[in-house]
Amino acid sequence: MDFKTATTYFSTIVENVDSDWQLHMYGLYKQALYGDNQAQEPFWLNKKKHAKWKAWMVRKGWTSEKAKKTYIRDVERLKSRV
């Protein structure tokens, strides 16, 4: 499976995946496509925005290739659960 196929597949199952997995996959996706998060940390009371920022920030320093491989691996894991 390649990255594009994995992202397409994930978009079909995202509603069946818990929010922790959704944030995890969001962080991997953003790191794979855009590299390190350069955005300023959002105010913590904006929980959704802060959670997304944090999910991406924990991947800081990862290469695009590593993020893509991890994304693909994790989609494969989710395939067997959904």
N, C-alpha and C positions, 0 to 999 in steps of 0.2 A: 504494500500500500504506500502511495506517495502522500505528501503533505496536503495537496489539493483534495485528493480523494478523502483523506482523513477529516479535513475541515467540512467538506460537504456531508459526509456521513454524520459527523457530530451535530451538525445543524438539524439533522432529522431526529435525533434522540435527545437533544438538549433539555426538553421539557420533562423527560423521564429521569433526569440525573439530578442529584441533590445539589444544593447551592454551593457546598464546599468544592465539589467536583467542577461545577460551572466556573467558579472563580479560579481554580487551579488551571483549567484549560484556557481561560481568558488570559491569564498571565503568560502561559506558554505561547499562545497565539501572538500576543503583542510583542513578546521578545523575539519570536521567530521572524516577524515582519518588520519591526521597527527598531530592534536593538534596545539598549538600555533606556529605561524610563527617565526622561528629562523634566517631567512635569513637577511642579511644586506640590508638596503634600497638601491635599485638601483638608479642610477643617474636619476634625474627627466626628462632629455631630452629623455631618453628611455621610451617614454610614455606608450607603451603597457606593458612592464615589470613592470613599476612603478604602473600602474593601477591594475595589477594583485596582486602585493605585497600589495598594500593598501587595496584591496578588502578582502584579507585574514587577514591582520593585524587588521582590525576593529572588527574581531571576537575573538581577544585575550582574553583569560580567559574563553571562552565558553567550556563546556564539549563536548565531541564527541556526546553524546546522544542529547544534546540541538541542536547542529548543524544539526544532522540527522533529528530530528523532524521538525526543521524549513525548511530544504531542502524539505522534503516530503510535508509539508503544502504548500510551495510555488509552487511546481510542480503541486499540486492539483489546486491551483489558476490559474496557467498558462494553465492548461488543458482546462478550460472553455473559455479562450481568444483565443487560437490558433485553 
